[in-house]
């Protein structure tokens, strides 16, 4: 199996893990768990898990602090915008709109770094965008604050993908990418929780009726009681943060940002399917849209295999040159 294929599969794993979070995170925050505390606890736990791995190469990781800074700020913005957005929008809409990062990635890559799109990628991009349009189609669909916040989240995710690509070109270690992304979300988010008193202290006490989890929230067939709420936090920390960050950091070594963004369309697709399975909403037109997105992914995959050319580490710049420092 080619190395690029392995890396693509790691990116698929990351997308599916992130897609699994929409319904669970929405249920957790709508039940009363403060957004800032949830994000802070989730990402600080992820950082703690990878710390022993990082200590083996601590000198190199310290050197990588500044190159990873913009990536950390992008992932912090993405998580705050997406999680706050889930207060007002559905899990499926959040998943679909976040997935629009695959449209913004090549646009921002060209705008800031004059990166060249790969041959034939534009047609696949149009096909995938048409699929997303059908996925989001709803006769009564109106933009609400949650949709708008999530749209900006998609832009932040696109910037994260592009900056990770450039970090690899500068020799930044995978350990640095995983640790600093976790810390750059966890520390500011927990700081906000401490500053505004958003700490669910009562929910740590078993049997306390003053817990923020007063009402049970149904999540995929089980009730969101305090025990399950903490399990959601642990799952998202270990699988959807630490493991997914590692999979993305390794996967982007040989996969260009435009293709990373296209692979990440699996995140909203899986998130929407999970939302439909929980809430029983599955409009035919949305399913057709999902099928078109999958078709775009398959066509992109076969085009890449047929070309048989090596995938560059970073997108090839235009002759005009790189406009970044």
C-alpha positions in Angstrom: 0.0 0.0 0.0 1.3 3.4 -1.0 2.3 5.8 1.8 0.0 8.4 0.4 -2.9 5.9 0.6 -2.1 5.2 4.2 -2.1 9.0 4.9 -5.4 9.4 3.1 -6.9 6.7 5.2 -5.7 8.5 8.4 -7.4 11.6 7.2 -10.6 9.6 6.6 -10.3 8.3 10.2 -10.0 11.9 11.5 -13.0 13.1 9.5 -15.2 10.2 10.8 -14.2 10.8 14.4 -15.0 14.5 14.1 -18.3 13.6 12.4 -19.3 11.5 15.4 -19.1 14.5 17.8 -21.9 16.8 16.5 -24.9 15.1 18.1 -23.1 14.3 21.4 -21.6 17.8 21.8 -24.9 19.4 21.0 -26.7 17.3 23.6 -24.1 18.1 26.2 -24.1 21.8 25.8 -27.9 22.1 25.4 -28.3 20.2 28.7 -26.5 23.1 30.4 -22.8 22.1 30.3 -20.9 25.5 29.7 -19.3 25.7 26.3 -16.0 27.1 27.6 -15.7 24.5 30.3 -16.5 21.6 27.9 -13.9 22.8 25.4 -11.3 23.5 28.1 -11.6 20.1 29.8 -11.7 18.3 26.5 -8.6 19.7 25.0 -6.6 19.9 28.2 -7.2 16.2 28.8 -6.1 15.6 25.2 -2.9 17.5 25.8 -2.3 15.5 29.0 -2.7 12.2 27.2 0.0 13.1 24.5 2.4 14.7 27.0 4.5 11.6 27.6 4.9 11.2 23.9 5.9 14.9 23.6 8.5 14.8 26.4 10.7 12.5 24.4 11.3 15.3 21.9 10.7 18.3 24.1 13.5 20.4 22.6 12.1 20.2 19.1 8.6 20.8 20.4 9.7 24.0 22.2 11.3 25.2 18.9 8.0 24.6 17.1 5.9 26.9 19.3 5.8 30.0 17.0 5.3 28.1 13.7 2.2 26.3 15.3 0.8 29.5 16.8 -1.5 30.4 13.8 -2.7 26.8 13.6 -3.7 26.9 17.3 -5.5 30.2 16.9 -7.4 28.8 13.9 -8.5 25.6 15.7 -9.5 27.7 18.8 -11.7 29.9 16.7 -13.2 26.9 14.8 -14.1 25.2 18.1 -15.6 28.2 19.8 -17.6 29.2 16.7 -18.9 25.6 16.0 -19.7 24.8 19.7 -21.5 28.1 20.3 -23.3 27.7 17.0 -24.7 24.4 18.1 -26.9 26.3 20.5 -29.0 27.6 17.6 -28.6 25.2 14.7 -29.1 21.5 14.2 -26.3 19.0 14.4 -26.8 18.1 10.7 -26.7 21.8 9.6 -23.5 22.3 11.7 -21.9 19.3 10.1 -22.8 20.4 6.5 -21.7 24.0 7.0 -18.5 23.1 8.7 -17.8 20.8 5.7 -17.8 23.9 3.4 -14.1 24.2 4.5 -13.4 22.1 1.3 -14.6 25.1 -0.7 -12.7 27.7 1.3 -9.4 25.8 1.4 -8.4 26.1 -2.3 -9.8 29.7 -2.4 -7.8 30.8 0.6 -4.7 28.9 -0.6 -4.8 30.8 -3.9 -5.6 34.1 -2.2 -2.8 34.1 0.4 -0.2 31.7 -1.0 -1.0 31.6 -4.8 -1.2 27.8 -4.7 -2.2 26.1 -7.9 -5.1 23.8 -8.1 -4.3 20.3 -9.4 -5.5 19.4 -12.9 -9.2 18.4 -13.0 -9.8 19.3 -9.3 -12.0 22.2 -10.2 -14.6 19.9 -11.8 -14.7 17.6 -8.8 -15.0 20.6 -6.5 -18.1 21.8 -8.4 -19.6 18.4 -8.2 -19.0 18.2 -4.5 -20.4 21.7 -4.0 -23.6 20.7 -5.8 -23.8 17.7 -3.4 -23.5 20.0 -0.4 -26.2 22.3 -1.8 -28.6 19.3 -2.0 -27.5 18.1 1.5 -28.4 21.5 3.0 -31.6 22.0 1.0 -34.7 22.5 3.1 -37.8 24.3 2.1 -38.0 26.2 5.4 -34.2 26.7 5.8 -33.3 30.1 7.1 -29.9 31.3 8.2 -29.9 31.6 12.0 -27.1 32.8 14.3 -25.8 29.3 14.6 -25.5 28.8 10.9 -23.6 32.1 10.5 -21.2 31.2 13.3 -20.6 27.8 11.8 -19.9 29.4 8.4 -17.0 31.3 10.0 -16.0 28.0 11.6 -15.6 26.5 8.2 -13.2 29.4 7.2 -11.2 28.8 10.3 -10.9 25.1 9.5 -9.7 25.9 6.0 -7.0 28.1 7.4 -6.0 25.3 9.9 -5.6 22.9 7.0 -3.4 25.3 5.0 -1.2 26.3 8.0 -0.6 22.6 8.8 0.5 22.1 5.3 3.0 24.9 5.6 4.1 23.7 9.0 5.1 20.4 7.5 7.1 22.2 4.9 9.0 23.9 7.7 9.8 20.7 9.5 7.4 21.0 12.4 7.0 17.7 14.3 3.7 15.8 14.5 4.1 15.9 18.3 4.1 19.7 18.2 1.0 19.9 16.1 -1.0 17.6 18.4 0.2 19.2 21.7 -0.1 22.9 20.7 -3.5 22.5 19.0 -4.8 20.9 22.1 -3.3 23.6 24.4 -4.4 26.5 22.2 -8.0 25.5 22.6 -7.8 24.1 26.2 -6.0 26.9 28.0 -8.0 29.9 26.6 -11.3 28.0 26.9 -10.7 27.0 30.5 -9.5 30.5 31.2 -12.9 31.8 30.0 -14.6 29.2 32.2 -12.7 30.4 35.3 -13.2 34.1 34.5 -17.0 33.8 34.0 -17.6 31.1 36.7 -18.7 28.5 34.1 -17.6 25.5 36.1 -20.2 22.7 36.6 -18.9 22.0 40.1 -22.2 20.6 41.3 -22.3 18.0 38.5 -19.2 16.4 40.0 -21.2 15.5 43.1 -23.2 12.3 42.6 -26.9 12.6 43.3 -26.8 16.4 43.6 -30.1 17.8 42.2 -28.3 21.2 41.6 -26.2 19.7 38.8 -26.2 21.5 35.5 -27.5 18.2 34.1 -31.0 18.5 35.5 -32.9 17.1 32.6 -32.1 13.9 30.7 -31.3 14.4 27.0 -31.8 11.5 24.6 -28.6 10.7 22.7 -28.7 7.8 20.2 -31.0 5.7 22.5 -29.5 6.5 25.9 -30.2 9.2 28.4 -27.7 12.0 28.9 -27.3 11.7 32.7 -24.2 13.0 34.4 -22.2 9.8 34.0 -22.8 9.7 30.2 -22.0 13.4 29.9 -18.6 12.9 31.3 -18.1 9.9 29.1 -18.8 12.1 26.1 -16.2 14.6 27.3 -13.6 11.8 27.7 -14.4 10.3 24.3 -14.1 13.6 22.5 -10.9 14.3 24.3 -9.2 11.0 23.6 -10.6 9.9 20.2 -11.8 13.2 18.6 -9.0 15.4 19.8 -5.8 13.6 20.6 -6.2 10.7 18.1 -7.8 12.8 15.4 -5.2 15.6 15.6 -2.5 12.9 15.3 -4.2 11.3 12.3 -4.5 14.7 10.6 -0.9 15.8 11.3 0.5 12.5 9.9 -2.0 12.3 7.0 -1.2 15.8 5.7 2.5 14.9 5.2 1.8 13.7 1.6 -1.7 14.9 0.9 -2.3 18.4 -0.5 -4.6 20.9 1.3 -7.2 20.8 -1.5 -7.5 17.0 -1.3 -7.5 17.1 2.5 -10.4 19.4 2.4 -12.3 17.1 0.0 -11.6 14.1 2.2 -12.9 16.0 5.2 -16.3 16.2 3.5 -16.8 12.8 5.1 -17.0 14.7 8.5 -20.3 16.5 7.7 -21.7 13.5 5.9 -21.1 11.1 8.8 -22.3 13.7 11.3 -25.5 14.3 9.4 -26.2 10.5 9.0 -25.7 10.2 12.8 -28.1 13.1 13.4 -30.7 11.5 11.1 -30.4 8.2 12.8 -31.0 9.8 16.2 -33.8 12.2 15.2 -35.3 10.2 12.3 -34.8 13.0 9.7 -33.7 11.8 6.3 -35.1 13.8 3.4 -34.6 12.1 0.0 -33.0 15.3 -1.5 -30.4 15.3 1.3 -29.6 11.7 0.7 -29.1 12.4 -3.0 -26.7 15.2 -2.0 -24.7 12.9 0.2 -24.5 10.4 -2.7 -23.1 13.2 -5.0 -20.5 14.1 -2.4 -19.4 10.5 -2.2 -19.3 10.3 -6.0 -16.9 13.3 -6.0 -14.7 11.6 -3.5 -14.6 8.4 -5.6 -13.8 10.3 -8.8 -11.1 12.2 -7.2 -9.6 9.0 -5.8 -9.6 7.3 -9.2 -8.2 10.3 -11.0 -5.3 10.4 -8.6 -4.6 6.7 -9.0 -4.9 7.0 -12.8 -2.4 9.9 -12.9 0.1 7.8 -11.0 2.1 10.9 -10.2 3.6 11.5 -6.7 1.7 13.8 -4.4 3.8 16.9 -3.5 4.3 17.7 0.2 2.8 21.1 -0.3 0.7 22.6 -3.1 2.9 23.9 -5.9 3.1 27.7 -5.9 2.5 29.8 -9.0 5.4 31.4 -10.7 4.4 34.7 -9.0 5.9 33.3 -5.8 4.9 32.9 -2.3 3.4 35.9 -0.6 4.0 34.6 2.9 7.1 35.2 5.0 
